[in-house]
Amino acid sequence: MQYEKEMSTGNIASLKVKWMTSCEYELTLISRLKGDSIKPDGHNFIEEIKNQPVIKVSITTVTKDYYIFTARKDSIDYPYSDTVWILK
């Protein structure tokens, strides 16, 4: 599982990770926890996600301080690339 937190909203996404090769994996969105929608009983609203397209991720560059990835989704015409910094 991979968890991603959007710092501006507090939303947290849960994603299933399936490694295809040592540098390629697929992400499937499983659920989203809404950070700003706390119910009266103190629990957050969890949105279950179904039939979402798979995100295909390729790690293209690796260094001791960061790695660069490119992500693609069938429903989007252009890839998304970014850098992930490794915290020590």
N, C-alpha and C positions, 0 to 999 in steps of 0.2 A: 504494500500500500504506500501511496505517496499522499502527503497532506500539504496543501498550499493555503497560506493565509494572506488575504488582501488587507494590507495594513490600514488603508483609508476607511474601510467599512467594517473590518473585523470578521468578514465572511470567511469560512473555511471550507475548502473543497476536498473531498476524499476521492482519490483516483486509484484504480487498479493498474498495476504495472506488469507488463508481460515482456520480458527480454527476448529479443529475436536473435541478436548477435551480441558480441561484447561492446558494440558501440551503437546499437539500435534497439529501441524498445517502443512499445505501444502503450498509450494511456487511455483508459476508459473512465469517464466521470461516473462515479457511483452515487454520491450525495453531496449536498451543499448545506452547511450550517450557517444560518443567517445571524450574523453578529448583532444586529440592531433590532431583532424581533423577539424579545423575551416575552414569553407567555406569563399570565398572572401567577401561575404555579411555580415560576422561576426557571422553567425549562426553555431552551431556545428552540425555534422552529427548524426542523430538519426537512429539507426538500429532497425526496428521492428522485433520482434521474433515471429515465428509461429510454432506450433506443437512441442514445447519443452517438454521433460518429466517433470513431477511434482517432486519436491524435497519434501520428507517427513521428517519432523523434529520432534524429541522428546526431550523435556527438561527433563534431567535425574537427575540433582542436582540443588538445589537453595539455596543460602546463602544470607546474607545481602550485600555482596560485589560482587558476581558474580553468574553466572549460567553456567552449562555445558549442551551442546546439542549434539545430534547425528543426522546427516543428511544422508538420503539414497536416491538414484536415481535408478530406475529400470535398467537403462543402464550401471550402474557401479556395479561391484561385491563386493565392500567393502564399509562399512560405513565411514563417516568422523565425527570425534568428535573434539570439541574445547571448549574454555572457553570464555564467554563474560563478561567483567568487567563492573560493573555498575558505571557510573560516577556520582559524587555528587557535 
